[in-house]
Amino acid sequence: ETRLRLNVVVINSALNAYARCAQWKKAMELHRKSRMSGIRLNVMSLSTTLFAATNYFKHQQQQRKQPEDVWTKALSLFYSSADARLTMNEVCYTALIRVFEVAQRWQRALGVLERIEKARLRNDVKTYSSAISACAEARKPAAAIKLIKTMMQRFVKPDIKTVSATVNACQRAQKWLQALALLNLPRALGLRWDTVMYDSAIATLVSSKQWQSAVSVFERMPALGLRRDGVTFNAGLFALRVGYQWRRASELLTTMRLNMVKQDIHSFRQVIRAHQAALSQGGRTRESTQRIVESQRKVEETAERVIHNFSSIGASPSQF
């Protein structure tokens, strides 16, 4: 009988399979048993096992389940690997930072950055971006912005993902002034603008009641060569709804159709609520009220067709 001889290549393949399936317990158990059996694992083995822990966290969050406290076991694995004289590199440290990111342990992520420097390794864009994402998850925009400044001081050029992660940190903490200022950073760094970054900035401005600035950012995007998708248009509609701009919201809904951007149930919801908000305002003349009611009726007729289409594929009308 032919038996498969286990080596680090075979082990790493198995660890990678567990990581892709978010099976962190099996990955860690395989890592532990392999070391005990005398197989000399490498940095890829460690980083892949940590990747399994990260994927587990993400999977639980998507399922809206409370994840187990995996980050402590991941940290223990990291230290035990270091004690086993495994030479760590930036890949291992970045993998550990990502575990802290999804576990919302931003201070420990910053601690890893310091440890990299003490190990006389160089933090690169990936390690900084992961740490900034950890700050974003924890709603710590000041820490994220400080890291951006540190990168530039140490001649590590941020990429667009790094800047977007920083804007996301501002969004989560509703720091609209900082988010607005960061939109100018890509030009200064010679980077191409990013749609996701602008979506985050618009969301930040709307949640901070700065609907006019949000609309201004939305309208600026085509001039920058950014294609506005359904998410972006819905954010613009939401901004107009907050500002009681029912007429402009109706026009923007038409613009979506003309630009062949798919309208969804959220698009019509924002327009109808913009009309309702306008109706709830006092001091309107009878004529202006009639115009709003007539316009709302047309939008509702279209919305009813959308709701019917969504119901046919299993979506609940209560979502509208």
Salt bridges, closest charged atoms under 4 A:
GLU29 OE2 - ARG32 NH2 2.56
GLU29 OE2 - LYS33 NZ 3.72
GLU68 OE2 - LYS25 NZ 3.32
GLU117 OE2 - ARG154 NH1 1.97
GLU137 OE2 - ARG172 NH2 3.57
GLU219 OE2 - ARG248 NH2 3.28
GLU287 OE2 - ARG291 NH1 3.67
GLU294 OE2 - ARG297 NH2 2.62
GLU301 OE2 - ARG297 NH1 2.37
